[in-house]
Amino acid sequence: MTRQQEKHGISYAVLFAIFTIALLASGCLKLDEEKWKANAQKVIKSKHLKPLNFGKITTFEDGFEQAQRIEKKFEIDFKHEQLYKNLVREEFLDLALDEYRRLHDHVIQSNDLNATDYTTEKLLESKNHQRTELQVFVLFIDARTEMLNAQKAFYDGYKDGPQGLLGDGFFCREKLLINDSLNAFNQSAFHAGRAYNYLDELLTGTPNMTWQFVGIGPDKPRFYNSLLAETYAQVKTDREVLWRNCAKEGPRSKVFVSMEKMKTKNLFTNPAAFFLQGLETARQLRETNVPEWKN
């Protein structure tokens, strides 16, 4: 046993086991692919895989009722989702997105509509009072899709576990993983911003159709509280720290950058991920569990 191990009174192996369990409990460390698939099979049932047969849709209310069937199928609720706080289960995101794509196509095809008139760009170009109920509903689908895309990208920000986060400190050799995570968080905010814009368009442009169903005031979707400005600011700060310290460092770099003296807590760091015996312990554990350098 080394002096450093004696200092902490516990072997690296035991520390790593505790650390891994903590990360899994916090949701910060993603399971390996095979375990993730096995877990997904327990969560995803046959009812989740069976496509819905959508009914006739000629009004916004008709469409909203069909959308609610998708929400019920996956036990999700667009009104209560919020980045950092309340997300759709990762296993359901692609399935829900597929169903919303099918619903979009159903609206177009069952009503014999020209698809080019129902692109997001076309819908946003048209004046509010000129939009039909089906156009308004398709814009709602677009907003819902962006909410789900934002959550999907948010999960991607954590796919590399602590090696993808600045946390309490990081090794420069992890810089590509960290950069990938920051890109994912940035993309999450981008999709969330689109969702904001589309929801605003719905609620301000066609209140007679949308207020009752989407919600307004205290009943508006909690997704509006997803910390967009804070996310963009944290990405910018983290990138500056990363490249200021590690721009010239390579895949075998031993440079460790401490983040303990930062005045504000990093928005992306789950506190449970670094709960052990401080910076030195975190340094040791990360030293033994760094993935291969990605080119």
C-alpha distance (Angstrom), angle and dihedral (degrees) to the residues before:
residue distance angle dihedral
M1 . . .
T2 3.80 . .
R3 3.78 124.8 .
Q4 3.77 89.8 -107.6
Q5 3.80 91.2 53.9
E6 3.79 90.0 48.4
K7 3.78 88.4 51.3
H8 3.76 91.3 60.7
G9 3.79 94.3 34.6
I10 3.78 94.2 -135.3
S11 3.80 135.3 87.3
Y12 3.78 123.8 -107.5
A13 3.78 90.2 -117.3
V14 3.79 93.2 56.8
L15 3.79 91.8 44.1
F16 3.76 91.1 51.1
A17 3.81 91.6 49.4
I18 3.80 91.4 51.7
F19 3.78 91.5 45.0
T20 3.80 92.8 50.9
I21 3.81 92.6 49.2
A22 3.80 90.2 50.3
L23 3.78 91.6 51.0
L24 3.78 92.8 48.7
A25 3.78 90.9 49.4
S26 3.79 90.8 49.9
G27 3.78 92.9 49.0
C28 3.80 90.4 -125.3
L29 3.80 97.6 113.2
K30 3.77 113.4 61.4
L31 3.79 117.3 -139.5
D32 3.78 117.0 -111.8
E33 3.78 114.5 -92.1
E34 3.82 98.0 -97.7
K35 3.80 93.9 47.5
W36 3.79 90.1 44.8
K37 3.80 90.8 53.5
A38 3.80 91.1 47.9
N39 3.80 90.6 50.6
A40 3.79 91.3 46.4
Q41 3.80 90.3 54.3
K42 3.79 89.0 57.7
V43 3.79 91.7 50.7
I44 3.80 99.8 39.8
K45 3.79 112.5 71.1
S46 3.80 130.5 -171.7
K47 3.81 89.6 -98.9
H48 3.80 89.5 61.0
L49 3.80 92.2 53.8
K50 3.81 97.6 47.3
P51 3.84 109.9 94.3
L52 3.79 116.7 -123.8
N53 3.80 121.0 -115.8
F54 3.78 104.0 -133.1
G55 3.78 122.5 -145.5
K56 3.77 132.4 -136.0
I57 3.80 114.0 -53.7
T58 3.79 121.1 -167.2
T59 3.82 101.8 137.2
F60 3.80 137.5 41.9
E61 3.79 89.4 -108.0
D62 3.81 91.5 53.2
G63 3.78 90.0 52.3
F64 3.78 94.4 45.3
E65 3.81 90.0 54.1
Q66 3.81 89.8 54.4
A67 3.80 91.0 47.2
Q68 3.79 88.9 53.4
R69 3.80 88.4 57.7
I70 3.81 88.3 60.5
E71 3.80 90.7 48.3
K72 3.80 91.0 50.0
K73 3.80 92.7 46.5
F74 3.80 91.6 60.8
E75 3.81 96.1 29.4
I76 3.80 91.9 -119.1
D77 3.80 131.9 135.8
F78 3.80 124.0 -156.9
K79 3.80 90.8 -157.3
H80 3.80 94.5 62.7
E81 3.80 103.8 37.4
Q82 3.79 118.5 110.3
L83 3.79 133.6 166.7
Y84 3.83 113.5 -108.4
K85 3.79 90.7 15.8
N86 3.79 119.4 42.8
L87 3.81 119.3 15.2
V88 3.78 135.3 169.5
R89 3.80 111.2 -103.6
E90 3.77 107.9 -88.9
E91 3.81 91.5 -126.4
F92 3.81 91.0 61.4
L93 3.80 100.3 47.3
D94 3.80 99.8 86.5
L95 3.80 91.6 40.8
A96 3.80 92.2 51.5
L97 3.80 91.4 46.3
D98 3.81 89.9 52.2
E99 3.79 91.5 52.2
Y100 3.79 92.3 49.8
R101 3.80 89.6 50.1
R102 3.79 88.9 51.9
L103 3.80 90.5 48.6
H104 3.80 90.4 51.3
D105 3.81 91.3 51.4
H106 3.80 90.9 45.9
V107 3.81 91.9 56.4
I108 3.81 91.4 51.1
Q109 3.79 98.1 42.4
S110 3.81 100.3 39.4
N111 3.80 91.1 52.0
D112 3.83 94.3 41.6
L113 3.80 91.8 -123.1
N114 3.79 129.9 165.5
A115 3.81 104.7 -105.7
T116 3.81 92.4 -151.2
D117 3.80 89.3 64.8
Y118 3.80 90.3 57.2
T119 3.77 102.2 53.2
T120 3.80 114.1 121.4
E121 3.79 90.9 -113.3
K122 3.81 92.4 53.7
L123 3.79 92.5 46.5
L124 3.80 92.5 51.5
E125 3.80 91.3 47.5
S126 3.79 93.1 54.9
K127 3.78 119.0 86.4
N128 3.78 116.5 -105.1
H129 3.78 96.3 -118.3
Q130 3.81 91.0 50.4
R131 3.80 96.7 55.9
T132 3.78 117.8 106.9
E133 3.79 120.6 -135.0
L134 3.79 90.2 -104.7
Q135 3.79 91.2 52.5
V136 3.78 89.7 51.6
F137 3.79 90.8 49.5
V138 3.81 92.9 49.6
L139 3.81 87.8 52.5
F140 3.81 87.6 53.6
I141 3.82 89.0 53.6
D142 3.81 88.3 51.4
A143 3.80 90.5 52.1
R144 3.80 92.5 48.2
T145 3.79 91.2 47.8
E146 3.81 91.2 53.3
M147 3.80 90.6 50.3
L148 3.80 89.6 55.6
N149 3.82 92.7 43.7
A150 3.81 89.2 52.6
Q151 3.79 90.7 54.2
K152 3.80 92.2 46.7
A153 3.81 91.0 54.0
F154 3.81 90.2 45.0
Y155 3.81 90.4 58.3
D156 3.81 88.8 48.6
G157 3.79 87.9 60.0
Y158 3.82 88.8 67.1
K159 3.81 99.2 39.4
D160 3.82 93.3 105.6
G161 3.78 94.5 47.9
P162 3.82 118.9 -143.8
Q163 3.80 91.7 -17.8
G164 3.81 87.5 69.5
L165 3.81 95.5 51.8
L166 3.79 133.9 71.2
G167 3.79 89.9 -138.3
D168 3.80 116.2 153.7
G169 3.78 87.9 -26.1
F170 3.78 141.7 -28.0
F171 3.79 143.7 -151.3
C172 3.79 116.6 -113.8
R173 3.80 90.2 -130.6
E174 3.80 86.5 68.9
K175 3.79 92.2 60.0
L176 3.82 96.7 108.9
L177 3.80 91.8 51.4
I178 3.80 90.2 47.7
N179 3.78 90.9 48.6
D180 3.82 90.1 51.8
S181 3.81 89.7 52.4
L182 3.79 92.5 48.9
N183 3.80 90.0 50.3
A184 3.80 88.8 52.7
F185 3.81 93.4 49.7
N186 3.79 89.5 47.7
Q187 3.81 90.5 50.2
S188 3.79 89.9 48.7
A189 3.80 90.5 55.6
F190 3.81 90.2 46.3
H191 3.81 92.5 55.7
A192 3.81 91.2 42.9
G193 3.80 89.5 52.5
R194 3.77 90.1 53.8
A195 3.80 89.7 50.4
Y196 3.83 89.0 52.1
N197 3.80 91.0 51.6
Y198 3.78 94.7 48.4
L199 3.81 93.0 46.1
D200 3.81 90.2 48.7
E201 3.78 89.3 51.0
L202 3.79 90.8 51.9
L203 3.78 96.8 45.7
T204 3.80 98.4 42.5
G205 3.80 98.6 35.4
T206 3.79 102.5 42.9
P207 3.81 108.1 19.7
N208 3.80 93.3 154.4
M209 3.81 89.5 63.2
T210 3.78 103.8 32.5
W211 3.79 112.7 31.4
Q212 3.78 93.6 74.5
F213 3.80 93.7 51.4
V214 3.80 107.0 28.3
G215 3.80 96.5 36.3
I216 3.78 136.4 -126.4
G217 3.81 136.3 -144.3
P218 3.81 111.8 0.0
D219 3.81 88.8 -2.9
K220 3.81 95.9 55.9
P221 3.83 117.7 118.9
R222 3.80 113.1 -76.3
F223 3.78 87.8 -136.8
Y224 3.80 85.3 87.8
N225 3.82 86.0 74.0
S226 3.81 94.3 61.4
L227 3.84 96.3 119.3
L228 3.80 98.5 -118.3
A229 3.80 97.6 164.5
E230 3.79 91.0 45.0
T231 3.81 91.2 49.9
Y232 3.80 93.6 51.8
A233 3.81 90.1 46.3
Q234 3.82 92.6 50.1
V235 3.80 92.1 48.8
K236 3.81 89.7 51.6
T237 3.81 92.6 48.2
D238 3.80 94.0 46.4
R239 3.80 92.7 49.1
E240 3.78 91.2 51.1
V241 3.81 91.5 50.4
L242 3.80 92.3 45.0
W243 3.78 98.0 51.0
R244 3.80 95.9 36.2
N245 3.78 89.4 59.2
C246 3.79 103.5 28.7
A247 3.81 110.0 27.6
K248 3.81 92.6 111.8
E249 3.80 97.3 35.6
G250 3.82 122.4 106.9
P251 3.81 139.4 -155.0
R252 3.80 94.5 -74.5
S253 3.77 96.5 45.7
K254 3.79 116.8 140.8
V255 3.79 93.8 -166.2
F256 3.80 111.6 128.9
V257 3.80 119.6 -164.4
S258 3.79 115.9 -153.6
M259 3.80 117.7 -144.6
E260 3.80 96.2 -177.6
K261 3.80 94.3 106.3
M262 3.80 95.6 54.1
K263 3.80 109.2 125.2
T264 3.79 95.7 -137.6
K265 3.78 130.4 42.0
N266 3.79 114.7 -104.2
L267 3.80 109.7 -105.1
F268 3.80 93.1 -140.8
T269 3.79 98.4 49.3
N270 3.77 118.9 99.9
P271 3.83 103.7 -146.0
A272 3.81 92.4 -143.8
A273 3.80 89.3 63.9
F274 3.80 92.7 71.2
F275 3.78 102.8 31.8
L276 3.81 97.9 122.0
Q277 3.77 127.0 95.2
G278 3.76 99.8 -45.1
L279 3.75 137.2 -91.4
E280 3.80 98.3 -33.7
T281 3.79 92.8 55.4
A282 3.78 91.3 46.9
R283 3.79 88.5 50.6
Q284 3.83 91.9 53.2
L285 3.78 94.4 47.6
R286 3.77 94.5 47.7
E287 3.82 89.2 48.2
T288 3.82 90.0 62.7
N289 3.81 98.2 42.0
V290 3.79 109.7 47.0
P291 3.82 116.9 134.4
E292 3.77 122.0 -129.3
W293 3.77 116.4 -78.2
K294 3.80 112.7 -91.7
N295 3.78 118.9 -138.5
